[in-house]
Amino acid sequence: MARGWARGRESNADEVLVRRLYEEHGGALLAYATRLMGDRALGEDVVQETLVRAWRSPEALTNNRGSVRGYLFTIARNLAIDKYRARAARPAEVAESPNTTPVEQDHADQVVDSMIVLGAMDRLSHEHRDVLRSLYFQGRTVEETAASLGVPAGTVKSRSYYALRRLREVMAERPAAPPPLAMVAEGAAG
């Protein structure tokens, strides 16, 4: 009988510990995990697992070797890295039902990419833009492009080289947003 009573007291103490941790650190931990994962639902999963791990190792919270919040953030960061690596290593799951219609890919990314490239091409010289349009958008050969523009084939090659080089420069000037876990992956490597 005494054993059951002791277990009940431990359970209550554990519950109080987890509640206190969540009340004191839950908001900051959720914000941190959401930022790491790039998704609130995944962030909530990380917070839940973080609290479970803290509950399993309460001695780490009471040994006065550092801040409790720092310890929780370290657990959350490690969990985020583990989840990121697991997703990267696992192939995408596909429904095997013959009744399931295949999901069409969203073409929004292609539209945005096209708009970005066209905007960057507007910053090229007229000669460079004409060569790239002829070669890449109209699918012409170097000889066909040379004939349509009235210039030698060597000039088309030269212009395409310098046009692509300038296009890369223009595209590099545009700041790109890092993936949500880019900072996490960099931190794991360093």
Legacy VTK file of the C-alpha trace (Angstrom):
# vtk DataFile Version 3.0
C-alpha trace
ASCII
DATASET POLYDATA
POINTS 190 float
0.000 0.000 0.000
2.815 2.411 0.879
4.416 1.805 -2.495
1.264 2.923 -4.390
1.014 6.043 -2.205
4.664 6.970 -2.898
4.136 6.530 -6.615
1.081 8.807 -6.438
3.152 11.498 -4.705
5.883 11.188 -7.352
3.281 11.488 -10.091
1.851 14.656 -8.520
5.313 16.147 -8.089
6.164 15.332 -11.710
2.935 16.891 -12.894
3.636 20.035 -10.877
7.165 20.179 -12.307
5.961 19.934 -15.916
3.205 22.493 -15.307
5.676 24.948 -13.765
8.120 24.464 -16.607
5.379 25.094 -19.155
4.029 28.137 -17.307
7.468 29.715 -16.937
9.088 28.750 -20.224
6.326 27.423 -22.519
5.689 30.628 -24.464
9.345 31.347 -25.186
10.003 27.686 -25.923
7.079 27.515 -28.365
8.196 30.678 -30.160
11.745 29.302 -30.444
10.633 25.855 -31.630
8.176 27.344 -34.139
10.929 29.523 -35.592
13.277 26.549 -35.840
10.719 24.277 -37.456
9.035 26.887 -39.629
5.636 25.530 -38.584
3.617 26.003 -35.392
2.317 22.423 -35.236
5.834 21.029 -35.545
6.969 23.589 -32.956
4.308 22.336 -30.551
5.537 18.767 -31.064
9.075 19.879 -30.233
7.879 21.664 -27.055
5.924 18.610 -25.956
8.895 16.300 -26.497
11.183 18.809 -24.745
8.963 18.784 -21.653
8.769 14.983 -21.708
12.553 14.778 -21.771
12.832 17.303 -18.952
10.280 15.283 -16.974
12.340 12.118 -17.511
15.510 13.827 -16.234
14.414 16.157 -13.422
17.887 15.995 -11.855
19.228 18.023 -14.788
16.845 20.826 -13.820
17.856 20.979 -10.175
21.622 20.498 -10.229
22.344 24.268 -10.490
24.682 23.812 -13.470
22.980 26.422 -15.631
19.683 28.032 -16.425
16.616 25.877 -16.823
15.543 27.853 -19.895
18.940 27.302 -21.517
18.660 23.581 -20.829
15.150 23.460 -22.358
16.244 25.466 -25.403
19.162 23.085 -25.924
16.817 20.103 -25.840
14.434 21.840 -28.280
17.284 22.708 -30.656
18.565 19.125 -30.624
15.070 17.780 -31.263
14.588 20.212 -34.156
17.868 19.083 -35.688
16.864 15.423 -35.270
13.472 16.046 -36.910
15.078 17.993 -39.760
17.597 15.217 -40.410
14.919 12.535 -40.223
12.771 14.351 -42.790
15.773 14.860 -45.069
16.790 11.191 -44.870
13.311 9.771 -45.371
11.762 9.759 -48.860
8.396 11.442 -49.231
5.479 9.179 -48.466
3.075 8.441 -51.295
-0.456 7.130 -50.941
-0.755 3.635 -52.376
-4.486 3.661 -52.981
-5.480 3.400 -56.663
-8.526 5.553 -55.861
-6.393 8.440 -54.694
-5.885 11.019 -57.390
-2.321 12.149 -57.836
-1.546 15.559 -56.409
-0.613 18.075 -59.052
2.400 20.157 -58.238
1.719 23.741 -57.389
3.023 25.908 -60.195
3.155 29.022 -58.005
6.901 28.609 -57.418
7.510 28.443 -61.163
5.453 31.600 -61.679
7.425 33.442 -59.003
10.726 32.207 -60.451
9.663 33.375 -63.916
8.737 36.803 -62.574
12.086 37.104 -60.812
14.040 36.095 -63.929
12.037 38.431 -66.165
12.574 41.273 -63.698
16.294 40.563 -63.672
16.376 40.433 -67.480
14.922 43.943 -67.582
18.182 45.085 -66.018
20.262 43.640 -68.889
21.287 45.551 -71.989
19.028 45.311 -75.036
21.581 43.161 -76.930
22.022 40.704 -74.050
18.271 40.428 -73.475
17.615 39.698 -77.190
20.222 36.926 -77.264
18.863 35.227 -74.125
15.254 35.447 -75.343
16.183 33.904 -78.657
18.330 31.113 -77.213
16.395 30.197 -74.065
12.814 31.360 -74.469
12.414 30.722 -78.193
14.693 27.668 -78.236
16.755 28.746 -81.213
20.268 27.526 -81.964
23.270 29.852 -82.031
23.137 29.952 -85.829
19.396 30.689 -85.908
19.850 33.430 -83.303
22.736 34.924 -85.289
20.619 34.988 -88.443
17.590 36.517 -86.710
19.675 39.225 -85.020
21.943 39.843 -88.019
25.190 39.253 -86.125
27.920 36.589 -86.409
27.564 33.356 -84.422
30.648 34.242 -82.368
28.940 37.451 -81.267
25.885 35.464 -80.152
28.110 33.156 -78.086
29.964 36.077 -76.536
26.770 37.990 -75.758
25.124 34.928 -74.241
28.172 34.339 -72.022
28.231 37.913 -70.726
24.432 38.094 -70.498
24.281 34.993 -68.301
27.138 36.293 -66.185
25.344 39.623 -65.673
22.054 37.821 -65.004
23.751 35.822 -62.218
25.074 39.061 -60.720
21.643 40.666 -60.806
20.061 37.584 -59.254
22.726 37.489 -56.518
21.904 41.092 -55.568
18.413 39.955 -54.609
18.368 38.694 -50.980
17.094 35.136 -50.632
15.234 33.937 -47.542
16.965 30.991 -45.829
15.016 27.813 -45.147
13.632 27.670 -41.595
16.265 25.254 -40.354
19.245 26.768 -42.176
20.504 28.326 -38.980
19.908 25.096 -37.083
21.861 23.049 -39.628
24.708 25.569 -39.559
24.738 25.419 -35.761
24.906 21.625 -35.831
27.819 21.663 -38.239
29.794 24.201 -36.187
LINES 1 191
190 0 1 2 3 4 5 6 7 8 9 10 11 12 13 14 15 16 17 18 19 20 21 22 23 24 25 26 27 28 29 30 31 32 33 34 35 36 37 38 39 40 41 42 43 44 45 46 47 48 49 50 51 52 53 54 55 56 57 58 59 60 61 62 63 64 65 66 67 68 69 70 71 72 73 74 75 76 77 78 79 80 81 82 83 84 85 86 87 88 89 90 91 92 93 94 95 96 97 98 99 100 101 102 103 104 105 106 107 108 109 110 111 112 113 114 115 116 117 118 119 120 121 122 123 124 125 126 127 128 129 130 131 132 133 134 135 136 137 138 139 140 141 142 143 144 145 146 147 148 149 150 151 152 153 154 155 156 157 158 159 160 161 162 163 164 165 166 167 168 169 170 171 172 173 174 175 176 177 178 179 180 181 182 183 184 185 186 187 188 189
